[in-house]
Amino acid sequence: MATKIQVCDIDPSLEEVMKKFKFRKEKNVAALVLKINKDKQTVVLDEEYEDVSIDDLQNELPASQPRYILLSYVFKRDDGRESYPLCFIFVSPQGCQPDLTMMYAGTMKAVVDKAQVTKVFEVRSVEELTEDFIKEQLSFFR
């Protein structure tokens, strides 16, 4: 029988931040960047961005450390309609410390569940996180 393993805890204050973020009313691109405090083995808020471009977000992320991103995105459909999907992106650059990568991978499902997100993506380098990547991934959700 499979068991649910969670390597790190989620900081209770982060849970509240994620809940507020999920129900935000603004119609712009925003992001919560989450990291794991290795010493405390706890997922915490690293940065919060409001009205940010994907390029700017990409430039702010560390190139050699994993991060989780909760992204509230403005998705313009081909027929002109707009939607505001909430996405979870796991950035796991190659060359990271193996123990840190395992902590992130082992905690990801718990964070996704707590954030109640269904659109989950993963990139292996910060450079992969582009506007085109987000649009391509969201095009699978009709």
Buried (B, 14 or more C-beta within 10 A) or exposed (E): EEEEEBBBBBBEEBBEBBEEBBEEEEEEBBBBBBBBEEEEEBBBBBBEBEEBEBEEBBEBBBEEBBBBBBBBBEBEEEEEEEEBBBBBBBBBBEEBEEEBBEBBBBBBEBBBEBBEBEBBBEBEBBEBBBEEBBEEBBEEEE
